[in-house]
Amino acid sequence: CAQMLRGCTRHPQLVRALLHRGAASRLFELARSKNFEISSEAFATLREILLVQSAVSAAVISADLEDLFPHFHVLLEADMDYVVRRQALRLLGEVLLDPAWREVMCAYVAEDRFLQIHMNAMRDSAKAIHLGGFHIFKIFVANPRKPRNVCSILHRNRNRLVKLLVSLSTVCEGDANLTEDLSTVIRVLETLEAPPMKKKMVA
């Protein structure tokens, strides 16, 4: 069944039909399975439905973003299986960085509550979760139009975040791309200015 669904992703009209019929929601549910094979097949099929015809899937899902994000975040909860959390972080990162999903990415990084999810992931004891959280966290930092609440959280926590990222860089030596990403994010955080004070309303 999973192979048949993945075969459908070669056809844009079938991807559109599957998404309109709730296929993504069902696959997110299956991704939570304690059965490794079922969960892995669900993630593999989700990846193809969301990314093979990314322009089609992004257009369908961007019409109802509030339905997408909770599905991902359930898979990132601390009591979820490690492999599930790792695969969910990887898939979410791939979706947010796909050019066709730019509108979704901009909506995602505008939410301070989502930022905090990935800040917590970076504190996880598992290196893969830590790194997965970082690869999404860096999108929040790189956003040139950070909303006030996001900027405020980053500025308020920047010293602890820099310390955390420096410690991460020491265990990732040899990965030139990751080292460069860490250096860039650290530099942005160190120079990040506090958001302007809100103007008080004059009665």
RODO-2510 file (C-alpha; in nm, 4 decimals, decimal comma):
residues 203
     n   res          X          Y          Z
     1     c     0,0000     0,0000     0,0000
     2     a     0,2806     0,2428     0,0894
     3     q     0,4615     0,1649    -0,2364
     4     m     0,1415     0,2302    -0,4312
     5     l     0,0989     0,5666    -0,2592
     6     r     0,4584     0,6613    -0,3311
     7     g     0,4018     0,5647    -0,6934
     8     c     0,1149     0,8143    -0,7054
     9     t     0,3500     1,1007    -0,6216
    10     r     0,4786     1,0981    -0,9802
    11     h     0,1454     1,2529    -1,0816
    12     p     0,0577     1,6039    -0,9534
    13     q    -0,3166     1,5486    -0,9825
    14     l    -0,2968     1,2362    -0,7667
    15     v    -0,0923     1,4171    -0,5013
    16     r    -0,3549     1,6907    -0,4918
    17     a    -0,6344     1,4366    -0,4593
    18     l    -0,4563     1,2441    -0,1825
    19     l    -0,3987     1,5594     0,0204
    20     h    -0,7574     1,6764    -0,0195
    21     r    -0,8728     1,3342     0,1037
    22     g    -0,6643     1,3583     0,4219
    23     a    -0,3798     1,1225     0,3292
    24     a    -0,1198     1,3340     0,5088
    25     s    -0,3146     1,3305     0,8362
    26     r    -0,3471     0,9524     0,8241
    27     l     0,0236     0,9114     0,7512
    28     f     0,1150     1,1354     1,0454
    29     e    -0,0932     0,9069     1,2653
    30     l     0,0861     0,5994     1,1307
    31     a     0,4234     0,7679     1,1848
    32     r     0,3508     0,7550     1,5599
    33     s     0,3249     0,3754     1,5539
    34     k     0,5430     0,1801     1,7939
    35     n     0,6022    -0,0635     1,5078
    36     f     0,9288     0,0511     1,3477
    37     e     0,8398    -0,0749     0,9994
    38     i     0,4988     0,0950     0,9954
    39     s     0,6419     0,4219     1,1248
    40     s     0,9311     0,4192     0,8756
    41     e     0,6994     0,3454     0,5818
    42     a     0,4713     0,6289     0,6911
    43     f     0,7597     0,8767     0,7060
    44     a     0,8940     0,7652     0,3674
    45     t     0,5516     0,8078     0,2088
    46     l     0,4942     1,1434     0,3794
    47     r     0,8266     1,2694     0,2488
    48     e     0,7325     1,1848    -0,1085
    49     i     0,3792     1,3241    -0,0866
    50     l     0,5059     1,6506     0,0590
    51     l     0,8234     1,6955    -0,1463
    52     v     0,8169     1,5112    -0,4809
    53     q     0,5492     1,7460    -0,6164
    54     s     0,6333     2,0200    -0,3685
    55     a     0,4647     2,3035    -0,5583
    56     v     0,1368     2,1101    -0,5573
    57     s     0,1530     1,9912    -0,1964
    58     a     0,2623     2,3312    -0,0640
    59     a    -0,0261     2,5035    -0,2438
    60     v    -0,2817     2,2614    -0,0963
    61     i    -0,1469     2,2622     0,2574
    62     s    -0,0749     2,6366     0,2795
    63     a    -0,4504     2,6907     0,2603
    64     d    -0,4794     2,5335     0,6079
    65     l    -0,1457     2,5671     0,7859
    66     e    -0,2937     2,5279     1,1329
    67     d    -0,3694     2,1675     1,0442
    68     l    -0,0112     2,0855     0,9436
    69     f     0,2033     2,2107     1,2299
    70     p     0,0298     2,0241     1,5160
    71     h     0,0877     1,6961     1,3320
    72     f     0,4625     1,7597     1,3317
    73     h     0,4740     1,8866     1,6885
    74     v     0,2988     1,5798     1,8314
    75     l     0,5840     1,3732     1,6846
    76     l     0,8402     1,5965     1,8596
    77     e     0,7053     1,5569     2,2125
    78     a     0,9586     1,4375     2,4692
    79     d     0,7751     1,1117     2,5421
    80     m     0,7699     1,0148     2,1744
    81     d     1,0035     0,7408     2,0492
    82     y     1,3554     0,8682     1,9710
    83     v     1,3499     0,7431     1,6104
    84     v     1,0129     0,9086     1,5484
    85     r     1,1367     1,2425     1,6862
    86     r     1,4509     1,2225     1,4773
    87     q     1,2647     1,1494     1,1549
    88     a     1,0047     1,4179     1,2263
    89     l     1,2724     1,6828     1,2768
    90     r     1,4476     1,5808     0,9561
    91     l     1,1264     1,5874     0,7518
    92     l     1,0151     1,9205     0,8983
    93     g     1,3549     2,0693     0,8154
    94     e     1,3359     1,9419     0,4572
    95     v     0,9874     2,0867     0,4130
    96     l     1,0771     2,4288     0,5543
    97     l     1,3883     2,4583     0,3369
    98     d     1,2190     2,3526     0,0135
    99     p     1,1712     2,6662    -0,2063
   100     a     0,8130     2,5697    -0,2906
   101     w     0,7285     2,5767     0,0805
   102     r     0,8575     2,9311     0,1363
   103     e     0,5157     3,0675     0,2376
   104     v     0,4801     2,7907     0,4945
   105     m     0,8337     2,8490     0,6198
   106     c     0,7701     3,2226     0,6669
   107     a     0,4529     3,1491     0,8623
   108     y     0,6338     2,8919     1,0760
   109     v     0,9297     3,1095     1,1782
   110     a     0,6952     3,3939     1,2712
   111     e     0,5626     3,1917     1,5657
   112     d     0,7502     3,2310     1,8950
   113     r     0,5816     2,9165     2,0363
   114     f     0,7389     2,7135     1,7559
   115     l     1,0787     2,8699     1,8234
   116     q     1,0620     2,7463     2,1824
   117     i     0,9942     2,3893     2,0657
   118     h     1,3258     2,3847     1,8802
   119     m     1,5151     2,5651     2,1536
   120     n     1,4065     2,2803     2,3822
   121     a     1,5099     2,0229     2,1216
   122     m     1,8606     2,1694     2,1210
   123     r     1,8866     2,0886     2,4912
   124     d     1,8046     1,7218     2,4343
   125     s     2,0622     1,4675     2,5503
   126     a     2,0510     1,2870     2,2148
   127     k     2,2917     1,4424     1,9648
   128     a     2,0673     1,3713     1,6630
   129     i     1,7711     1,5510     1,8268
   130     h     2,0006     1,8339     1,9301
   131     l     2,1238     1,8744     1,5720
   132     g     1,7759     1,8370     1,4223
   133     g     1,6512     2,1138     1,6470
   134     f     1,9441     2,3342     1,5482
   135     h     1,8815     2,2971     1,1754
   136     i     1,5306     2,4384     1,2256
   137     f     1,6346     2,6906     1,4914
   138     k     1,8827     2,8459     1,2478
   139     i     1,5938     2,9349     1,0134
   140     f     1,4372     3,1461     1,2899
   141     v     1,7695     3,3213     1,3477
   142     a     1,8305     3,3804     0,9762
   143     n     1,4886     3,5380     0,9209
   144     p     1,5565     3,9056     0,8388
   145     r     1,2008     4,0027     0,9400
   146     k     1,1769     3,8519     1,2855
   147     p     0,8503     3,9376     1,4618
   148     r     0,8923     4,1228     1,7898
   149     n     0,8139     3,8202     2,0096
   150     v     1,0648     3,5973     1,8282
   151     c     1,3349     3,8642     1,8419
   152     s     1,2653     3,9235     2,2112
   153     i     1,3038     3,5530     2,2998
   154     l     1,6262     3,5235     2,1025
   155     h     1,7713     3,8404     2,2580
   156     r     1,6685     3,7448     2,6112
   157     n     1,8250     3,3991     2,5807
   158     r     2,1162     3,4784     2,3506
   159     n     2,3947     3,4231     2,6055
   160     r     2,2660     3,0766     2,6967
   161     l     2,2039     2,9960     2,3305
   162     v     2,5552     3,0967     2,2289
   163     k     2,7013     2,8868     2,5096
   164     l     2,4909     2,5905     2,3959
   165     l     2,5942     2,6302     2,0320
   166     v     2,9618     2,6635     2,1208
   167     s     2,9412     2,3354     2,3123
   168     l     2,7746     2,1752     2,0111
   169     s     3,0509     2,2946     1,7799
   170     t     3,3121     2,1099     1,9855
   171     v     3,1472     1,7726     1,9196
   172     c     3,0874     1,8372     1,5481
   173     e     3,4439     1,8981     1,4366
   174     g     3,5130     1,7703     1,0873
   175     d     3,1759     1,8772     0,9458
   176     a     3,2656     2,1962     0,7583
   177     n     2,9079     2,2894     0,6637
   178     l     2,7752     2,2436     1,0157
   179     t     3,0679     2,4356     1,1628
   180     e     2,9978     2,7243     0,9247
   181     d     2,6262     2,7220     1,0113
   182     l     2,7029     2,7250     1,3834
   183     s     2,9506     3,0115     1,3435
   184     t     2,6987     3,2147     1,1443
   185     v     2,4178     3,1621     1,3948
   186     i     2,6460     3,2428     1,6881
   187     r     2,7584     3,5633     1,5157
   188     v     2,3994     3,6732     1,4487
   189     l     2,2977     3,6042     1,8090
   190     e     2,5960     3,7907     1,9506
   191     t     2,5101     4,1030     1,7496
   192     l     2,1324     4,0762     1,7874
   193     e     1,9790     4,3957     1,9216
   194     a     1,6805     4,4088     2,1529
   195     p     1,3516     4,4801     1,9773
   196     p     1,2332     4,8415     2,0123
   197     m     1,0113     4,9170     2,3074
   198     k     0,6417     4,9231     2,2390
   199     k     0,5040     5,2734     2,2220
   200     k     0,2610     5,3498     2,5004
   201     m    -0,0824     5,4635     2,3993
   202     v    -0,1541     5,8186     2,5020
   203     a    -0,5040     5,8694     2,6359
***
